[in-house]
Amino acid sequence: MSVSEAKFDKAVKIVQGLPKDGPVKPTQDDQLYFYKYYKQATIGDINTPRPGLLDFVGKAKWDAWKSVEGTSKEESRTKYVERLLEILRAATDEDSKKYIAEIEAAA
């Protein structure tokens, strides 16, 4: 299944807008997952040098993005949206149901 850019854009808006203290809390691993597939879907293969030794967050993000090198933009969009839907379906709050409907309604 390939995900449209509209569904991907809606999913990105949802992930970026999740309240820090809300019922849906992506783990750090989930956040890196979203990061690497967002970068791969929007930019493509990594195009920057690896950050220095003391930039732990930067290195983690760089390594995550590097790990999906060669993945197509279409596949990256699909993986991003599918993971968000998994997280939302596991939650039981009304906002999550609303987010799922918004993603599914996007063309």
C-alpha positions as CSV (number, residue, x, y, z in Angstrom):
1,M,0.0,0.0,0.0
2,S,1.3,3.4,-0.9
3,V,0.3,6.5,1.1
4,S,-0.6,9.7,-0.6
5,E,1.3,12.9,0.2
6,A,-2.0,14.3,1.7
7,K,-2.2,11.4,4.2
8,F,1.5,11.8,5.0
9,D,1.2,15.6,5.5
10,K,-1.8,15.1,7.8
11,A,0.2,12.5,9.8
12,V,3.2,14.8,10.1
13,K,0.9,17.6,11.4
14,I,-0.6,15.2,14.0
15,V,2.8,14.0,15.2
16,Q,4.2,17.6,15.4
17,G,1.1,18.7,17.3
18,L,0.8,16.0,19.9
19,P,0.7,17.7,23.3
20,K,3.7,16.7,25.5
21,D,1.3,15.8,28.3
22,G,-1.4,14.3,26.1
23,P,-2.6,10.7,26.2
24,V,-0.6,9.7,23.1
25,K,3.1,9.7,23.9
26,P,5.4,8.3,21.2
27,T,8.5,6.6,22.8
28,Q,12.0,7.9,22.0
29,D,12.3,5.0,19.6
30,D,9.0,6.1,17.9
31,Q,10.3,9.7,17.7
32,L,13.5,8.5,16.0
33,Y,11.4,6.3,13.7
34,F,9.2,9.3,12.7
35,Y,12.3,11.5,12.3
36,K,14.2,9.2,10.0
37,Y,11.2,8.4,7.7
38,Y,10.1,12.1,7.7
39,K,13.6,13.1,6.5
40,Q,13.8,10.2,4.0
41,A,10.3,11.0,2.6
42,T,11.0,14.8,2.3
43,I,14.7,15.0,1.5
44,G,15.8,11.5,0.5
45,D,19.2,10.0,1.4
46,I,21.1,11.7,4.1
47,N,23.1,14.7,2.8
48,T,25.0,16.0,5.9
49,P,28.1,14.8,7.7
50,R,27.8,12.9,10.9
51,P,27.7,15.3,14.0
52,G,30.6,15.5,16.4
53,L,31.3,13.2,19.4
54,L,29.5,15.3,22.0
55,D,26.3,15.9,20.0
56,F,24.5,12.8,21.2
57,V,21.0,13.7,20.0
58,G,22.4,14.8,16.6
59,K,24.3,11.6,16.2
60,A,21.2,9.5,17.2
61,K,19.1,11.3,14.6
62,W,21.8,11.1,12.0
63,D,22.3,7.4,12.6
64,A,18.6,6.8,12.4
65,W,18.3,8.6,9.1
66,K,21.3,6.9,7.7
67,S,19.8,3.5,8.6
68,V,17.0,4.0,6.0
69,E,19.3,5.2,3.2
70,G,18.0,3.9,-0.2
71,T,14.3,3.7,1.0
72,S,12.0,5.4,-1.5
73,K,10.1,8.5,-0.6
74,E,6.8,6.6,-1.2
75,E,7.8,3.7,1.1
76,S,9.1,6.2,3.7
77,R,5.7,8.0,3.7
78,T,3.9,4.7,4.1
79,K,6.0,3.5,7.0
80,Y,5.6,6.9,8.8
81,V,1.8,6.8,8.4
82,E,1.4,3.1,9.3
83,R,3.4,3.6,12.5
84,L,1.4,6.6,13.6
85,L,-1.8,4.6,13.0
86,E,-0.5,1.7,15.1
87,I,0.2,4.1,18.0
88,L,-3.2,5.8,17.6
89,R,-5.1,2.5,17.4
90,A,-3.4,1.4,20.6
91,A,-4.6,4.5,22.4
92,T,-8.2,4.7,23.6
93,D,-8.8,8.4,23.9
94,E,-11.2,10.4,21.7
95,D,-8.4,12.5,20.2
96,S,-6.7,9.4,18.8
97,K,-10.0,8.3,17.1
98,K,-10.3,11.8,15.6
99,Y,-6.7,11.7,14.3
100,I,-7.3,8.3,12.7
101,A,-10.4,9.6,11.0
102,E,-8.5,12.7,9.8
103,I,-5.7,10.6,8.3
104,E,-8.1,8.1,6.6
105,A,-10.1,11.0,5.2
106,A,-7.1,12.7,3.6
107,A,-7.0,12.0,-0.2
